[in-house]
Amino acid sequence: MYLNPGQPIGPYTLERMLGVGAFGVVWLARRPDWEVPVAIKVLHPTAAESAESVERFRREAYVLGRMESPHIAKMYELLEAHPFGLALVMEFIEGELLSEYLKRSRMSVEDALNLGADMLRGLVELHAHGVIHRDLKPENVMLRPSDLHPGRGWSAVIFDFNLSRLKSGTGPGGKASSLTAMGSAIGTVPFMAPEQLLDARRVSEKADVYSAGAILFRAVSGHCPFEGPQSFREKLVMEAPPVPTDRADPIAVGFERIVARALKRKPAERYEDAQQMLTALDALVARMGGR
């Protein structure tokens, strides 16, 4: 199976490839009766033959279909598109991946606070629906031009829920998701909580709080809290270092405290939930004038 520009998938026509991941490929596409383009995600042929990959794909559609936050990617429909199998039709988020932005520039503390507030608003929505992302990282956050925040002109949007976990009673038919084997680690190590390294199946929403803290650390410092060949082991036994802001003003000090708490090795010492971390971020944003 090969995808090419101009190829139809259901009522949509592919225009150009947007990205390739471990499980699938995402294309920009258009539909004749819609003014706006869409993003269509199709599984790789090998992944399409895996029952687990297909179930994860269906779960991603289920997760996206329940979200209403402007900081979570929206889903339009899930197609059965022969011979391509399942095709997930999502909103096309025009902007720049946070990972690409951070390759060329660090963020100021002020911009990182705004980034954090957006991400945590998305996490609050996810967690309210019983969804734990488990793979929050710069590659899964888009900076989209937006008028939601006058003065900065962008907002952050979380996407890619392929590795997400649905808590008991929140999955299709009221069931929990149980695709991850007991004792296995899934995710992206530099942004994973220590407990997720040991057993991704048992993590709570606090694992996403940790990942948000790791992203903010990376955004301001230019590197992750733990890096190198020993990072896996170090993360299990050591506290994260302080985020270096090279500033001593109240906004920077407050930001350092928020990141430090989010990155606590023990989940019990982190914020109670995403809402509590969001409240702390919003308080600092308000102090800097709601920039």
PLY file of the C-alpha trace (Angstrom):
ply
format ascii 1.0
element vertex 291
property float x
property float y
property float z
element edge 290
property int vertex1
property int vertex2
end_header
0.00 0.00 0.00
1.43 3.35 -1.04
0.02 6.79 -0.38
0.56 9.53 -2.92
-0.61 13.12 -3.45
-3.95 13.19 -5.22
-4.98 9.81 -3.86
-8.53 9.61 -2.46
-9.34 8.21 0.97
-13.09 8.14 1.34
-14.37 11.62 0.43
-10.94 13.16 1.07
-8.03 13.75 -1.31
-4.46 13.61 -0.06
-2.29 16.67 -0.73
1.03 16.27 1.08
2.64 14.26 3.83
2.84 16.03 7.19
4.78 13.50 9.21
5.72 9.89 9.81
5.59 8.16 13.20
6.25 4.72 14.61
2.73 3.52 13.90
1.44 5.61 11.03
1.70 8.48 8.61
-0.20 11.77 8.65
-1.29 13.58 5.49
-2.83 16.94 4.74
-6.07 16.32 2.85
-9.13 18.16 1.57
-12.78 17.39 1.12
-14.71 19.11 -1.72
-17.56 20.31 0.50
-15.30 21.62 3.32
-13.43 24.91 3.24
-10.71 23.91 5.69
-8.12 21.15 5.18
-7.87 18.18 7.53
-5.12 15.88 8.76
-5.58 12.17 8.03
-3.64 9.55 9.96
-3.28 6.09 8.42
-1.49 3.12 9.98
1.64 1.70 8.40
0.89 -1.59 6.59
2.75 -3.61 9.24
0.95 -1.82 12.07
-2.39 -2.35 10.32
-1.80 -6.10 10.58
-1.32 -5.88 14.36
-4.50 -6.24 16.42
-2.88 -4.22 19.21
-1.93 -1.35 16.89
-5.42 -1.27 15.41
-6.97 -1.22 18.87
-4.65 1.61 19.93
-5.70 3.48 16.79
-9.39 3.02 17.64
-8.68 4.16 21.18
-6.98 7.34 19.91
-10.15 8.10 17.93
-12.26 7.46 21.03
-10.10 9.78 23.12
-10.07 12.62 20.60
-13.79 12.33 19.97
-14.56 13.25 23.58
-12.37 16.35 23.91
-13.60 19.94 23.71
-10.56 21.91 24.84
-8.86 24.30 22.38
-5.62 22.79 23.68
-6.47 19.26 22.48
-6.49 18.24 18.80
-10.05 17.63 17.55
-11.25 14.54 15.70
-13.84 14.59 12.92
-14.35 10.94 12.06
-12.85 7.45 11.86
-13.11 5.94 8.38
-13.01 2.36 7.18
-11.14 3.17 3.97
-10.34 0.08 1.88
-7.56 -0.83 1.09
-5.95 1.46 3.67
-7.80 0.12 6.69
-8.69 2.67 9.32
-8.15 6.38 8.68
-8.41 8.93 11.49
-9.61 12.34 10.25
-8.51 15.18 12.54
-8.32 18.94 12.48
-5.26 20.25 10.68
-3.29 22.24 13.24
-1.28 24.80 11.32
1.75 25.92 13.25
5.12 24.65 14.44
5.96 21.63 16.53
7.36 22.61 19.91
10.22 20.20 19.23
11.18 22.14 16.08
10.96 25.47 17.88
13.24 24.21 20.66
15.84 23.02 18.17
16.61 26.61 17.28
15.65 28.57 20.38
15.03 28.44 24.09
11.95 30.00 25.62
11.92 32.84 28.09
10.49 32.06 31.50
7.43 34.11 30.58
6.77 32.17 27.37
7.37 28.89 29.18
4.76 29.86 31.78
2.25 30.47 29.00
3.21 27.19 27.34
2.77 25.38 30.64
-0.64 26.92 31.29
-1.85 25.82 27.84
-0.53 22.27 28.26
-2.04 21.94 31.72
-5.42 23.13 30.46
-5.25 20.32 27.94
-4.25 17.84 30.63
-7.10 18.95 32.90
-9.52 18.14 30.06
-7.89 14.77 29.40
-7.81 13.74 33.04
-11.42 14.82 33.56
-12.34 12.22 30.92
-10.21 9.52 32.55
-7.38 9.75 30.01
-3.66 9.66 30.88
-1.53 10.73 27.90
1.70 8.88 28.86
3.72 10.34 25.99
3.63 14.09 26.51
6.76 15.52 24.87
7.71 18.44 22.59
7.05 16.31 19.48
3.42 15.97 20.60
2.77 19.66 21.22
1.97 22.13 18.43
2.38 25.90 18.72
-0.57 27.23 16.72
-1.11 30.86 15.70
-4.07 31.96 17.80
-6.00 34.93 19.08
-6.80 33.11 22.31
-3.98 35.00 24.01
-3.59 38.60 22.80
0.00 39.69 23.18
1.72 36.46 22.23
-0.30 35.24 19.25
0.08 31.48 19.78
-1.39 28.70 21.84
-0.21 25.16 22.54
-2.18 22.11 21.42
-1.57 18.54 22.60
-1.99 15.67 20.14
-1.04 12.03 19.47
-2.84 9.83 21.98
-1.63 6.51 20.63
0.00 5.55 23.95
-2.70 6.99 26.18
-4.35 4.97 28.93
-8.06 5.01 29.73
-8.88 4.58 33.40
-11.43 2.06 34.59
-14.97 2.92 33.57
-13.93 5.42 30.90
-13.15 3.27 27.87
-15.55 2.23 25.11
-18.43 0.41 26.78
-17.22 1.63 30.17
-14.11 -0.54 30.10
-10.53 0.43 30.89
-7.78 0.19 28.33
-5.33 -2.65 29.03
-3.06 -2.82 25.99
0.15 -2.30 27.97
1.76 -5.38 29.49
2.30 -5.35 33.24
5.76 -4.15 34.17
6.52 -2.62 30.77
7.78 0.89 30.07
6.32 2.84 27.18
6.84 6.48 26.31
9.87 8.70 25.71
12.49 8.33 28.44
13.67 11.98 28.84
10.07 13.08 29.53
8.78 10.01 31.37
8.07 9.96 35.10
10.26 7.57 37.11
7.34 5.29 37.95
6.46 5.03 34.27
9.90 3.58 33.59
8.99 0.66 35.85
5.37 0.02 34.94
3.48 2.21 32.47
0.27 0.37 33.17
-0.02 1.56 36.76
0.78 5.26 36.31
-1.61 7.97 37.45
-2.30 11.45 36.10
0.77 12.57 38.05
2.93 10.99 35.34
1.59 13.57 32.88
2.31 16.31 35.45
5.93 15.12 35.54
6.14 15.16 31.73
4.82 18.72 31.64
7.51 19.74 34.12
10.19 18.05 32.01
9.00 19.94 28.92
9.14 23.27 30.76
12.66 22.42 32.00
13.72 21.65 28.43
12.04 24.76 27.01
13.95 27.16 29.26
17.29 25.36 29.76
17.87 23.79 26.34
18.27 20.30 27.79
16.26 17.71 29.71
16.55 17.18 33.49
18.23 13.82 32.91
20.29 13.09 29.81
22.90 10.58 28.73
23.32 6.80 28.99
22.70 6.77 32.75
19.54 8.89 32.65
17.24 5.88 33.04
18.92 4.76 36.27
19.51 8.28 37.60
15.86 9.20 37.22
14.87 6.28 39.45
17.12 7.25 42.38
17.83 10.99 42.10
15.81 14.19 42.29
15.83 16.35 39.18
18.28 19.27 39.28
16.90 22.83 39.57
15.91 24.36 36.24
18.58 26.97 35.40
16.87 30.28 34.60
19.88 32.50 35.49
17.40 34.91 37.07
16.48 35.84 40.64
13.29 37.88 40.12
10.00 36.65 41.66
8.57 35.34 38.37
11.65 33.22 37.64
11.88 31.95 41.21
8.20 31.02 41.13
8.69 29.21 37.83
11.65 27.26 39.26
9.50 26.14 42.21
6.67 24.98 39.98
9.00 22.93 37.77
10.81 21.48 40.79
7.55 20.28 42.33
6.28 18.81 39.05
9.55 16.88 38.69
9.61 15.31 42.15
10.77 11.69 41.97
7.95 10.46 44.21
4.44 11.04 42.80
3.09 11.89 46.27
5.39 14.94 46.41
4.20 16.39 43.08
1.12 18.47 42.50
-2.04 16.63 43.48
-3.33 16.92 39.94
-3.07 18.93 36.74
-5.54 21.51 38.02
-3.36 22.31 41.04
-0.32 22.84 38.80
-2.41 24.95 36.41
-3.55 27.14 39.31
0.08 27.77 40.27
1.01 28.61 36.67
-1.99 30.91 36.22
-1.08 32.80 39.39
2.36 33.58 37.99
0.95 34.50 34.57
-1.37 36.94 36.30
1.56 38.48 38.17
3.37 39.18 34.93
0.30 40.94 33.55
-1.44 38.04 31.81
1.07 38.25 29.02
0 1
1 2
2 3
3 4
4 5
5 6
6 7
7 8
8 9
9 10
10 11
11 12
12 13
13 14
14 15
15 16
16 17
17 18
18 19
19 20
20 21
21 22
22 23
23 24
24 25
25 26
26 27
27 28
28 29
29 30
30 31
31 32
32 33
33 34
34 35
35 36
36 37
37 38
38 39
39 40
40 41
41 42
42 43
43 44
44 45
45 46
46 47
47 48
48 49
49 50
50 51
51 52
52 53
53 54
54 55
55 56
56 57
57 58
58 59
59 60
60 61
61 62
62 63
63 64
64 65
65 66
66 67
67 68
68 69
69 70
70 71
71 72
72 73
73 74
74 75
75 76
76 77
77 78
78 79
79 80
80 81
81 82
82 83
83 84
84 85
85 86
86 87
87 88
88 89
89 90
90 91
91 92
92 93
93 94
94 95
95 96
96 97
97 98
98 99
99 100
100 101
101 102
102 103
103 104
104 105
105 106
106 107
107 108
108 109
109 110
110 111
111 112
112 113
113 114
114 115
115 116
116 117
117 118
118 119
119 120
120 121
121 122
122 123
123 124
124 125
125 126
126 127
127 128
128 129
129 130
130 131
131 132
132 133
133 134
134 135
135 136
136 137
137 138
138 139
139 140
140 141
141 142
142 143
143 144
144 145
145 146
146 147
147 148
148 149
149 150
150 151
151 152
152 153
153 154
154 155
155 156
156 157
157 158
158 159
159 160
160 161
161 162
162 163
163 164
164 165
165 166
166 167
167 168
168 169
169 170
170 171
171 172
172 173
173 174
174 175
175 176
176 177
177 178
178 179
179 180
180 181
181 182
182 183
183 184
184 185
185 186
186 187
187 188
188 189
189 190
190 191
191 192
192 193
193 194
194 195
195 196
196 197
197 198
198 199
199 200
200 201
201 202
202 203
203 204
204 205
205 206
206 207
207 208
208 209
209 210
210 211
211 212
212 213
213 214
214 215
215 216
216 217
217 218
218 219
219 220
220 221
221 222
222 223
223 224
224 225
225 226
226 227
227 228
228 229
229 230
230 231
231 232
232 233
233 234
234 235
235 236
236 237
237 238
238 239
239 240
240 241
241 242
242 243
243 244
244 245
245 246
246 247
247 248
248 249
249 250
250 251
251 252
252 253
253 254
254 255
255 256
256 257
257 258
258 259
259 260
260 261
261 262
262 263
263 264
264 265
265 266
266 267
267 268
268 269
269 270
270 271
271 272
272 273
273 274
274 275
275 276
276 277
277 278
278 279
279 280
280 281
281 282
282 283
283 284
284 285
285 286
286 287
287 288
288 289
289 290
